[in-house]
């Protein structure tokens, strides 16, 4: 089955997302699209994970046509030839799927996986629900191998699956910020010859920052530093745990950093670590960002994108929740700054193929 030609695409999202807005801006330069957001406030949004209001500092609503409405009439008035739904777990999204199913081409986009264990009864209920939902769509855009396995598990056929690689704005994260990165390292007392391990994200249980701290603290590697960037409910306990470690002077904390600052954060490190155990970790777009910045990666196997983005050329994958495995692989990677540099170069080359243009071509059936 070939994707029908799309002349006008309606995109349904719940709210503006910092990862998707840059994609929509690129799409709008090439195609006729209109994004329909739910009618919610567009200002500061309280993020429970970070425990603070977040107001993204990159353009979220510029460069593409949009409307804050999920009314069927407003979407119909746009006269789309196809509709792309981002996620199903909202009442308005389900209504839109049911309304347009069998009328125009319905594309679905999600990045869920089946990596997390669930109870038998919940598995049965979830399977029943999702199979009913997915009978209403024509095609699913899968972002990687774990996501593809998820769609297949819930009944979608291979002819319905379109490979649209998960991507971020690679150019923004790859743009040279080395002077600022060096300044950041200097402010933290980190020499250019030393190795910096970075954790960037919410300091919450499913991200497992405490396990990374324990692994790093047990190694006390000479000339190595660990930087936590972010906030969350584990922040205070992490800072208390640092006080009893012999290498406490080499462990640093920065509060939440907005999108404009993140390329500097990534470029300041030598190794990016994402130790998440879930549940619900899905893809882990921070891996894409760090790879675009040219960094080696250490990830748990519960991060959805790890299987597609990481191999021995650019990093390591450890068994989720296994402190010993994390510690061993962290020790191996900390042994040579030069090796980390080579891995970072491999990351830069690999992530070039995970870009917005590939997504657009997949959606429109060009490739």
HELIX and SHEET records of a PDB file:
HELIX    1   1 UNK A   18  UNK A   28  1                                  11    
HELIX    2   2 UNK A   72  UNK A   77  1                                   6    
HELIX    3   3 UNK A   91  UNK A  100  1                                  10    
HELIX    4   4 UNK A  120  UNK A  134  1                                  15    
HELIX    5   5 UNK A  145  UNK A  153  1                                   9    
HELIX    6   6 UNK A  158  UNK A  160  5                                   3    
HELIX    7   7 UNK A  170  UNK A  174  1                                   5    
HELIX    8   8 UNK A  178  UNK A  187  1                                  10    
HELIX    9   9 UNK A  205  UNK A  207  5                                   3    
HELIX   10  10 UNK A  209  UNK A  219  1                                  11    
HELIX   11  11 UNK A  235  UNK A  242  1                                   8    
HELIX   12  12 UNK A  248  UNK A  250  5                                   3    
HELIX   13  13 UNK A  259  UNK A  268  1                                  10    
HELIX   14  14 UNK A  285  UNK A  292  1                                   8    
HELIX   15  15 UNK A  306  UNK A  309  1                                   4    
HELIX   16  16 UNK A  323  UNK A  334  1                                  12    
HELIX   17  17 UNK A  337  UNK A  351  1                                  15    
HELIX   18  18 UNK A  356  UNK A  363  1                                   8    
SHEET    1   A 7 UNK A  66  UNK A  68  0                                        
SHEET    2   A 7 UNK A  32  UNK A  37  1                                        
SHEET    3   A 7 UNK A   8  UNK A  13  1                                        
SHEET    4   A 7 UNK A  82  UNK A  86  1                                        
SHEET    5   A 7 UNK A 105  UNK A 109  1                                        
SHEET    6   A 7 UNK A 139  UNK A 142  1                                        
SHEET    7   A 7 UNK A 161  UNK A 163  1                                        
SHEET    1   B 2 UNK A  45  UNK A  47  0                                        
SHEET    2   B 2 UNK A  52  UNK A  54 -1                                        
SHEET    1   C 6 UNK A 251  UNK A 254  0                                        
SHEET    2   C 6 UNK A 224  UNK A 229  1                                        
SHEET    3   C 6 UNK A 195  UNK A 200  1                                        
SHEET    4   C 6 UNK A 271  UNK A 274  1                                        
SHEET    5   C 6 UNK A 296  UNK A 300  1                                        
SHEET    6   C 6 UNK A 315  UNK A 318  1                                        
END                                                                             
